């Protein structure tokens, strides 16, 4: 529950402060951030291959989902900001229900 709240606060911070700043900054910074997000996404996906525990698998999927959300928020066009917000809301519902179902199994 605490990790979910921290992720939502961090994504709000990205949407509030970083996304408007990338529109003013050159595309070089935006492309650097997107390449960093892509490398984190690949790192989490490669770690997911070797995860045996179901809760670790859901946690890695949560990290991948938030990386995609950050990538959408960094692009900072109107459609990507809307999709990043919707994806953040969907992540809250999906990850909570996945962790709940892992606890029930």
Long-range contacts (C-beta under 8 A, 24 or more apart in sequence): 3-62, 4-92, 4-95, 4-96, 7-62, 7-66, 7-91, 8-88, 8-92, 11-66, 11-69, 11-70, 11-73, 11-84, 11-88, 14-70, 14-73, 14-74, 15-73, 15-81, 15-84, 15-85, 18-73, 18-74, 19-73, 19-74, 19-76, 19-81, 20-76, 22-74, 22-75, 22-76, 23-76, 30-74, 30-75, 30-76, 33-74, 34-71, 34-74, 34-75, 37-67, 37-70, 37-71, 37-74, 38-71, 40-67, 41-67, 41-68, 41-71, 54-102, 54-105, 55-99, 55-102, 58-95, 58-98, 58-99, 58-102, 61-95, 61-98, 62-91, 62-95, 62-98, 65-91, 65-94, 65-95, 66-91
